[in-house]
Amino acid sequence: MPKHGFQRRLSPGAMSTSRGRLRGLGRLGILAWSAGLALLVLVAPTASVASAEVETVHFSGTLSQPSVNPCTGAPGTMAVTFKGISHTTTNPDGTLHHTATVTGDLTFTPDDPTQPSYTGKFTAWDAQNGTRQTITLSAAFHNRLTGSDGSTIHDHGVVHTTLNANGTVTVDFDRFTLQC
């Protein structure tokens, strides 16, 4: 685990960040998934029904995993309690829109009891939009934790990728900040 980032696994396949690089599913995994979805959108025949297919899923859970304090590198355990909603619309013309929002509580307990523990909240959001010409993926997260010693950890990230019909990435950026 890198010393400058919490590893986040909010749900299977969720992304986490560390020093401006994607972890978990990973940038290549996201691009492969997006390319596969783009291919599906581009080759899928137009639906014969005139109405959109809509799916909404509510979910929640807990997770506990080894992690590190991104500001000090102290090893410990991150516990997450989360809830969220995912909404997907597939239109008869083959276009699609997906969005998901997850919120929850975070607790970091260091292995060394002389180190501060942290509690706080997080919000994560992602969206995909697809047409026969392009597919886009956007995601953002925000975490704010307060330590037992009064210190704070605040991080924020934004990721965006666009693929054209040929599978070429035409827009790709990520911006991450970490304040200790």
N, C-alpha and C positions, 0 to 999 in steps of 0.2 A: 504494500500500500504506500503510495507516495506521501510525503510528509505534508503537503499543502492542500489536502482535500479530503472531505468525508466521502466515503463511498456510499452512494445512494442506491437502494433497490426498493423502490416504492411498490412495485408490483413486478411480476415476471416480465422481463424484457424492458424494464424502465431504464432510463439513462442516468448516469451520474457524471460528475465532473471532477477533474483534478488538474490543476495548473493549465487550464484552457484546453484540455483534451478530453474527449468523451471516453467514459468507461462503461462497463456493463455491455449493452448492445454494441457500442462502439460506432465510430464514424463509418467504417466500411460496412458494418452490419446495417446501419441506417440507409446508406446509399444502396446496398444490395436489396433491402426491403423496398425502398422507394422505387428502384428500377423494376423490381418484380411487379409492384403495384402499378407502375406506369405501363408496363407491358400488358398487364391484365386490362387496364383501362383502354389502351390503344387497340387491342385485338378483340376485346369483348364485343359481341354483336349488340346492336341497340335493342334494348328490352322491348318485348312486344306489348307489354302493359303500359298504360299511359300514366301511372302514378309512381312516385318515388318510393323506394324501400327505405324505411327508417328503423334504426335500432338504437335504443337507449339502454345503457347498463349502469346500474348503481353498484358500487363495490366498497368494501372496507376490509381492514385487517390489521395485523400487527407483524412486526419483523424485528429480530434482534440479530446483530452480526458484529464481528470484529471490525474496528475502524481506528482512526487516529485523529487527534486534535490537529486541524490544519494549520493552526498558528504556532503550536509548540512541538508537534510531532509525537506527543505522548500517546502511546497505544491505549486502547480501551474498547468499550462496547457501545455501539449505537443502537438504541431501541426506538422504533418508530410505530406510532399508531396513526392510521390514515383512513380517509374516506374519500370517495370521488365519484365522478360521473363521466361516462363516455357516450358520445352521440355520433352516429354515423348516418349519413344520407347518401344513397346511391340513386341517381336520377335515370330516367329512361334513355337519355342520350349518352349514358356511359360516364358522365361526370360524377364526381363524388366529393363529399366534404366530411371530414372527421375532426372532432375536437374532444379533448378530455381535460378535466381539471381534477387535481388531487390536493387535498389539504390535510394537515395533521400536526401532531406533536412529536418533538424529537427530544431524546435524552441521551447525553454522552456521559458514560461513567468510566473514568480512567482506571487502568490497572493499578497504578500507583496512587494510594489514598492521599498522598500529600499534594497531588495535582488537583486543580478545580474540576468539579463536575459541571455540566451544562444542561439547561433545559430551554426549550423554545418551540417555535412554530415554523412551518414551511408551507409554501404553496408552489405547485408545479402545474404547468399547462402545456399542451401540445396540440398541433393541428396539422392535418394534411388536406390538400386540395388537389384534385386531379381532373384533367380534361384530356382530350385526345392529343393535345399538343404538349402539355407540360404537367408536371406534378411538383408540388412544393411541400416541404416539411418545415415547420417552425416549432420551436419549443422555448420555454422560459421557466426559470425557477427563482425562488427567493427564500432564504432562510435567515432567521434571526435567533440567536441563542444567547442566554445570559449565564455567566459562570457563578459558581458558589462564592467566588472571590470578588464579584462585581464586574469582571471583565466581560466583553461581548465578542461574539463572532457573527459577522454579517456577510453573506455572500449572495451574489446575483449572477444569473447567466442568461444569455439569449443565443439561440442557434437558428440558422435559416439555410436551407438548401433548395435549389430549383433544378430539376432535370428536364431537358426537352425530349421530344419524341424519339430522338436518336440515342437517348441515354447519356447525353453530354451534360455535365454539370455547368449551368450558366450563371448561377449565383451561389455563393457558398461563404458564409461567415459565422464566426462565433465570437462572443464578447463575454468575458467573465471578470468579476471583481470579487476580491476578498478583503474584508476589513477586520483587523484584530484589535 
